[in-house]
Amino acid sequence: MSATALYTDLSSYYDLMCADINYREQSDYVRRLHQLFGNQGTDYLDLACGTGPHIRHFIDFGFTANGVDLNQPMLDIAQLRCPEAQFTQQDMCELKTASQLDLISCFLYSIHYNQSIATLTKCIANIHAALKPGGIFCFNAVDKNTIDNRAGIKRNLQQDNSDFCFQSNWYYCGTGEQQELQLSIQKTNNGVTEYWRDQHTMVALSFQQLQELLEPYFEVYVLAHDYEKIMPWQNGSGNAFFVGIKRG
Ligand SMILES: C[S@@+](CC[C@H](N)C(=O)[O-])C[C@H]1O[C@@H](n2cnc3c(N)ncnc32)[C@H](O)[C@@H]1O
């Protein structure tokens, strides 16, 4: 099994693991950012779209919404959820689109799936090229300097007579440009427990570095990581929501 089994062999458990996420609230937040900062167009692309929950909401908001993801099993689920959308299997750092978009998003810290600062830089340039004039790019990120290796999230859920325990945490060793997302899934059915562990290598950087990478391509706004209110980010919080308005 691969080190990112959650997106391949275990993709059918992904939505269960994310059952507590309020996808409508997140989608509505980005729709409001687009109203505030964007060009009012309705061509939308979600990068690292996973099983397509945000795309479903954007279609329902009236957008023409499509998705890109690296892993086909995730896209297969997304296509069932959003038959109206087109899904393309691509590595986001090599992003190429058939036509330009008004809004590109990347949720759940997935921008960090770029493996290095070099690939993230390439990804940002390709996102810029994929946007129409006045188009915006919205995503959330974590600052490597604030990662607490001891903190994590644990969720216990039940489905089809099985008990599941999902755990996730960031790990950053303190140096270098890579961090890890460590995930574990425990499934117990009829007294038999199965256990899987994933380790996802991702790019690690500070918000200052991220802003410097974005600035040549975008007018950048760094916002508080709060889907209820649009407010500037306060120094000190390790999570933020970024909005980039296409330059040029
Ligand atoms: C944490 S999930 C987020 C899925 C979805 N955006 C959500 O909010 O539920 C991360 C997604 O990124 C995808 N992914 C990982 N590396 C990628 C890459 N280099 N390019 C595109 N997608 C990638 C995975 O397959 C997975 O679907």
Ligand as a Chemical Component Dictionary entry (heavy atoms), coordinates in Angstrom:
data_LIG
# 
_chem_comp.id                   LIG 
_chem_comp.type                 NON-POLYMER 
_chem_comp.pdbx_formal_charge   0 
_chem_comp.three_letter_code    LIG 
# 
loop_
_chem_comp_atom.comp_id 
_chem_comp_atom.atom_id 
_chem_comp_atom.alt_atom_id 
_chem_comp_atom.type_symbol 
_chem_comp_atom.charge 
_chem_comp_atom.model_Cartn_x 
_chem_comp_atom.model_Cartn_y 
_chem_comp_atom.model_Cartn_z 
_chem_comp_atom.pdbx_ordinal 
LIG C1  C1  C 0  -6.606  16.697 2.018  1  
LIG S1  S1  S 1  -7.254  16.177 0.486  2  
LIG C2  C2  C 0  -8.286  17.576 0.107  3  
LIG C3  C3  C 0  -9.404  17.243 -0.823 4  
LIG C4  C4  C 0  -10.448 18.349 -0.962 5  
LIG N1  N1  N 0  -9.853  19.574 -1.448 6  
LIG C5  C5  C 0  -11.154 18.601 0.375  7  
LIG O1  O1  O 0  -11.095 19.743 0.870  8  
LIG O2  O2  O -1 -11.778 17.657 0.887  9  
LIG C6  C6  C 0  -5.879  16.425 -0.573 10 
LIG C7  C7  C 0  -6.113  16.060 -2.044 11 
LIG O3  O3  O 0  -4.941  16.455 -2.766 12 
LIG C8  C8  C 0  -4.699  15.505 -3.782 13 
LIG N2  N2  N 0  -3.302  15.672 -4.209 14 
LIG C9  C9  C 0  -2.190  15.287 -3.548 15 
LIG N3  N3  N 0  -1.094  15.671 -4.220 16 
LIG C10 C10 C 0  -1.522  16.343 -5.327 17 
LIG C11 C11 C 0  -0.881  16.985 -6.424 18 
LIG N4  N4  N 0  0.456   17.040 -6.484 19 
LIG N5  N5  N 0  -1.632  17.553 -7.378 20 
LIG C12 C12 C 0  -3.001  17.493 -7.320 21 
LIG N6  N6  N 0  -3.663  16.899 -6.306 22 
LIG C13 C13 C 0  -2.943  16.334 -5.322 23 
LIG C14 C14 C 0  -5.038  14.181 -3.125 24 
LIG O4  O4  O 0  -5.276  13.167 -4.065 25 
LIG C15 C15 C 0  -6.278  14.561 -2.318 26 
LIG O5  O5  O 0  -7.448  14.349 -3.061 27 
# 
loop_
_chem_comp_bond.comp_id 
_chem_comp_bond.atom_id_1 
_chem_comp_bond.atom_id_2 
_chem_comp_bond.value_order 
_chem_comp_bond.pdbx_ordinal 
LIG C1  S1  SING 1  
LIG S1  C2  SING 2  
LIG S1  C6  SING 3  
LIG C2  C3  SING 4  
LIG C3  C4  SING 5  
LIG C4  N1  SING 6  
LIG C4  C5  SING 7  
LIG C5  O1  DOUB 8  
LIG C5  O2  SING 9  
LIG C6  C7  SING 10 
LIG C7  O3  SING 11 
LIG C7  C15 SING 12 
LIG O3  C8  SING 13 
LIG C8  N2  SING 14 
LIG C8  C14 SING 15 
LIG N2  C9  SING 16 
LIG N2  C13 SING 17 
LIG C9  N3  DOUB 18 
LIG N3  C10 SING 19 
LIG C10 C11 SING 20 
LIG C10 C13 DOUB 21 
LIG C11 N4  SING 22 
LIG C11 N5  DOUB 23 
LIG N5  C12 SING 24 
LIG C12 N6  DOUB 25 
LIG N6  C13 SING 26 
LIG C14 O4  SING 27 
LIG C14 C15 SING 28 
LIG C15 O5  SING 29 
# 
